[in-house]
Amino acid sequence: MVQDRIYDYFVRNPHLHVLFIFDRMNIIESELSSSVWEENYIYKVFDGAWFNTKYNIENTWKEKNIVLLFSNDTLPQSESEMLKFPLL
């Protein structure tokens, strides 16, 4: 189960605050969309609002473990887009 693997990432890396998931074929999103998350976790599908997302990561969700999924429509497609990734 993908959700168990995500929890494991955060357990193994206690300093991890945001886990980016790049879902090229929208397979992971279909599994996670119906998942119930533990209280300390925030799961969001990125909607293209870079500023709002960055603000929430740094302020609203700063005490949470964040799982941020990028579907094929919103993920960087080229190396130059990856190098300009605003949330890094």
Secondary structure, 3 states (H helix, E strand, C coil): CHHHHHHHHHHHCCCCCEEEEEECCCHHHHHHCCCCCCCCEEEEECCCCHHHHHHHHHHHCCCCEEEEEEECCCCCCCHHHHHCCCCC
